[in-house]
Amino acid sequence: MPRRRRSKVNRIAIPAAELESKIMERVRDLRSCSKLRGVEFVFVGSSGQEPNWFARPLPSRISGVCMREFVATLARVRREFDLQLET
């Protein structure tokens, strides 16, 4: 089986507050996510060339439906933007 070529991912890096607002504007109108108040970004190190981070909804205890919507929205926003790490 031939090896898959790695393609270079070019995403615009934006600050955490702007990335949070882009996620929240997509889930704010969903009835299932009425208790969702924000996003906490957690940096978990780097393996390779791209920093590893994930987003955690605030508050941490939300419904399963809202969690699925949140993860789907995060994936859509993540395809477009990256988190700008402050050094």
N, C-alpha and C positions, 0 to 999 in steps of 0.2 A: 504494500500500500504506500503510495507516495506521501511524503511529509507535507503537512500544511504549512504554507508560508505565513509567518507572522506579519501582520500588517501594522504599520505605525498608527497609533491612535492619536489624533490631534483634537483635543478638547480645549475649550477656553477655560482657564483657571480663574475662578472668582472667589471672593471672600466667603466665609461661612455664613454670614448674615444674609448675603444675597442668594446663596444656594438654598438656605432655609426658606426664604421668601418665595423662591420659585417652586419649591415643593409644596409649601402651605397654600399658595394661591390655587393649586390644582386640587387639593383635597378639602379646602375650606367649605365648599358648598355641598359636600357629600353628607347626607344625613347620618350615615354610619360613623362618621368621624367628627361628630359634634364635640366630643370631649378632648380631641387632640389640640394641644396648646402650642407645640413647637417641636423642634428637632435638636438633639444633642449629637455632635459629631465627635467620634472617638478615633484617635490615631493609634493604630496597632502595630506600627513598625513598617519596614519596607523590605520587600523581597524582590530583588531585581531593580528595574528602572522606575517603576511606578509606586508611589506611596500607597500604603494599605490603610484604608479608613472605612468606617461604617457609620450609619446614622441610626440613632435610637429615638423613638417617639417619646414625647413628653406629654402627659405622664406615662410611665412605663407600663401601667396596667390599662390597656384599651381592649376593645372587643376583637375577636378573631377576624371579623369582616373588615374592620378598620385597619388591622395589621396587614391584611392582604392588599388592601387599597394603598396603604402607605408604601409597602414594598414595591408594588407595581409602579407607583408614581416615582419613587426613588430611582428605579431602574430606567424609567423614561428620561428623567432629568439627568441622570448619570451618563447616559449616552451622549448628551449634549455638552455638559459642563463637568469640570473637575474642581475639587476643593483646593484653594490656594493655601498652602501651608506657610504659616508665618515663622520665619527663622530669626 
